[in-house]
């Protein structure tokens, strides 16, 4: 059986207790092509205070790409404060050699109206495009499937990017959890720049009750169809990284995160290969 070639990556949320250097080593040891660093880990500065230039050097020494820095929260509620946060993260990304920054929408029940959502998104994209262009970076937009999110569906992102002719600056993050929670059927592999994977195994949960704390490493018992989603994306031409992003406390407390990650990657790789056979 020929196995599907998949480029795996690791989001810092997979092992938030690790320092930046240890995360890079974890990525290298598990055969990952890159990492995503985060600025929202509890009681932690981005890079733990290490300079961006030093982080870039550490990544190059490890043979690992810095795929993205996460995240600009509430990016679609554009304001002077959002601009300042976006500019700071974009500058840091350029300094460390990151390829992209992640853009996360509002998730507080505001801006949900039809027409309002789309207008908010277009404003933010118009403002962000030249900022990203200046540093040759990509903005990775991640719709959140929760009902309280003002950007639930990837289709609205694709429509906005296409209308603005901004496909060279913005790509989608296809998050398997949020895709499932949103109930969205359509995939947009040609517009996708990153895939986040995590699983839900708790059989007692209804879809509307699923939250980040329920997201574990992908493996047996997964309810949200990670194997199917990844297989469909790859079959549709997606060739980018598949990045592990579990939020569950039981994953964060693992004594040997590398072993658990490798096992999860093998499960996905074999599952996709079986579907392709």
ZAMARGU-4260 file (C-alpha; in steps of 0.2 Angstrom, whole numbers, plus 5000, padded with zeros to 4 digits):
<rodrens>
0) 5000/5000/5000 | 5007/5017/4995 | 5005/5029/5009 | 5000/5047/5006 | 5014/5060/5009
5) 5008/5072/5022 | 5018/5086/5029 | 5015/5087/5048 | 5018/5102/5059 | 5015/5106/5077
10) 5006/5121/5085 | 5013/5126/5102 | 4996/5122/5109 | 5000/5104/5107 | 5013/5106/5121
15) 5012/5123/5129 | 5023/5118/5144 | 5038/5117/5132 | 5049/5132/5129 | 5053/5138/5111
20) 5069/5128/5109 | 5060/5112/5116 | 5046/5115/5104 | 5058/5116/5089 | 5067/5100/5095
25) 5050/5091/5097 | 5045/5096/5079 | 5062/5090/5072 | 5061/5074/5082 | 5044/5070/5075
30) 5048/5074/5057 | 5038/5090/5056 | 5041/5103/5043 | 5037/5117/5055 | 5030/5125/5070
35) 5017/5138/5075 | 5021/5149/5089 | 5008/5157/5100 | 5006/5174/5109 | 4991/5168/5120
40) 4999/5154/5131 | 4995/5157/5149 | 5007/5167/5159 | 5020/5167/5144 | 5027/5180/5133
45) 5029/5175/5114 | 5046/5166/5113 | 5048/5167/5132 | 5057/5183/5130 | 5070/5177/5118
50) 5072/5189/5103 | 5064/5185/5087 | 5080/5185/5078 | 5087/5172/5090 | 5071/5161/5087
55) 5074/5162/5069 | 5092/5156/5070 | 5086/5142/5082 | 5073/5136/5069 | 5086/5136/5055
60) 5098/5126/5065 | 5084/5114/5069 | 5079/5113/5051 | 5061/5118/5055 | 5051/5132/5047
65) 5042/5144/5057 | 5025/5142/5048 | 5015/5156/5058 | 5014/5166/5073 | 4997/5166/5081
70) 4987/5176/5083 | 4979/5193/5080 | 4963/5191/5090 | 4947/5200/5084 | 4955/5205/5068
75) 4938/5208/5060 | 4933/5221/5073 | 4945/5233/5065 | 4951/5248/5076 | 4967/5257/5080
80) 4970/5245/5094 | 4968/5230/5082 | 4980/5238/5070 | 4993/5241/5083 | 4993/5222/5088
85) 4993/5217/5070 | 5008/5228/5066 | 5017/5222/5081 | 5015/5203/5077 | 5018/5206/5058
90) 5035/5215/5063 | 5040/5200/5075 | 5035/5188/5061 | 5047/5196/5049 | 5061/5197/5062
95) 5060/5178/5065 | 5057/5173/5047 | 5040/5167/5050 | 5029/5164/5034 | 5012/5170/5041
100) 5002/5177/5055 | 4986/5170/5060 | 4970/5180/5061 | 4956/5175/5073 | 4938/5183/5072
105) 4927/5189/5086 | 4918/5176/5096 | 4908/5185/5108 | 4891/5186/5099 | 4893/5203/5091
110) 4894/5207/5073 | 4883/5192/5068 | 4871/5201/5056 | 4871/5196/5038 | 4879/5210/5028
115) 4887/5217/5044 | 4899/5201/5045 | 4904/5203/5027 | 4907/5222/5029 | 4918/5220/5044
120) 4929/5207/5036 | 4931/5217/5020 | 4937/5232/5030 | 4950/5222/5040 | 4957/5213/5024
125) 4959/5230/5015 | 4968/5237/5030 | 4979/5221/5033 | 4984/5218/5015 | 4997/5232/5013
130) 5004/5228/5030 | 5007/5210/5025 | 5013/5215/5008 | 5027/5226/5016 | 5035/5211/5024
135) 5029/5198/5011 | 5019/5188/5024 | 5003/5179/5022 | 4988/5182/5033 | 4980/5165/5038
140) 4961/5167/5042 | 4953/5155/5054 | 4934/5154/5054 | 4928/5149/5071 | 4913/5137/5070
145) 4904/5142/5086 | 4887/5151/5085 | 4895/5166/5094 | 4908/5169/5080 | 4906/5183/5067
150) 4915/5172/5055 | 4910/5154/5055 | 4911/5149/5037 | 4926/5148/5025 | 4914/5152/5010
155) 4913/5170/5017 | 4931/5172/5018 | 4934/5165/5000 | 4921/5177/4994 | 4929/5192/5002
160) 4947/5187/4996 | 4941/5185/4979 | 4931/5201/4978 | 4946/5211/4984 | 4958/5202/4973
165) 4969/5198/4988 | 4972/5179/4986 | 4991/5183/4986 | 4990/5189/5004 | 4977/5179/5012
170) 4974/5160/5014 | 4962/5150/5025 | 4966/5139/5040 | 4955/5124/5038 | 4952/5118/5056
175) 4944/5101/5057 | 4936/5105/5073 | 4928/5121/5068 | 4923/5114/5051 | 4913/5101/5060
180) 4905/5112/5073 | 4900/5125/5059 | 4892/5111/5049 | 4900/5117/5034 | 4901/5105/5019
185) 4912/5114/5006 | 4931/5113/5006 | 4942/5125/4998 | 4959/5117/4996 | 4965/5129/4983
190) 4962/5143/4996 | 4969/5134/5011 | 4986/5138/5018 | 4986/5128/5034 | 4976/5114/5041
195) 4973/5112/5060 | 4969/5095/5067 | 4962/5089/5083 | 4949/5076/5089 | 4934/5075/5100
200) 4931/5058/5108 | 4918/5062/5121 | 4902/5052/5116 | 4891/5062/5128 | 4894/5079/5119
205) 4881/5086/5107 | 4889/5096/5093 | 4883/5113/5100 | 4892/5108/5117 | 4909/5105/5109
210) 4922/5117/5115 | 4941/5119/5114 | 4944/5110/5130 | 4937/5094/5122 | 4950/5094/5108
215) 4962/5080/5110 | 4975/5072/5098 | 4968/5064/5083 | 4966/5045/5086 | 4953/5031/5087
220) 4936/5036/5093 | 4937/5053/5084 | 4920/5059/5081 | 4923/5074/5069 | 4930/5065/5054
225) 4948/5071/5054 | 4954/5057/5042 | 4940/5061/5030 | 4943/5079/5030 | 4962/5078/5028
230) 4959/5065/5014 | 4947/5076/5005 | 4958/5091/5006 | 4973/5082/4999 | 4963/5074/4985
235) 4958/5092/4981 | 4976/5097/4979 | 4981/5104/4996 | 4999/5101/4999 | 5003/5111/5014
240) 5006/5107/5032 | 4994/5097/5043 | 4997/5105/5061 | 4991/5097/5077 | 4982/5109/5088
245) 4974/5100/5104 | 4968/5111/5118 | 4963/5098/5131 | 4972/5098/5148 | 4975/5079/5147
250) 4985/5082/5131 | 4995/5097/5139 | 4999/5086/5154 | 5007/5072/5144 | 5025/5067/5150
255) 5030/5062/5133 | 5022/5073/5120 | 5033/5068/5106 | 5027/5049/5107 | 5009/5054/5108
260) 5011/5066/5093 | 5020/5053/5083 | 5006/5040/5086 | 4993/5053/5081 | 5002/5057/5065
265) 5004/5039/5061 | 4985/5036/5064 | 4981/5050/5052 | 4994/5045/5039 | 4988/5027/5039
270) 4969/5032/5039 | 4972/5044/5024 | 4982/5030/5015 | 4968/5017/5017 | 4955/5029/5010
275) 4966/5032/4995 | 4969/5014/4992
</rodrens>
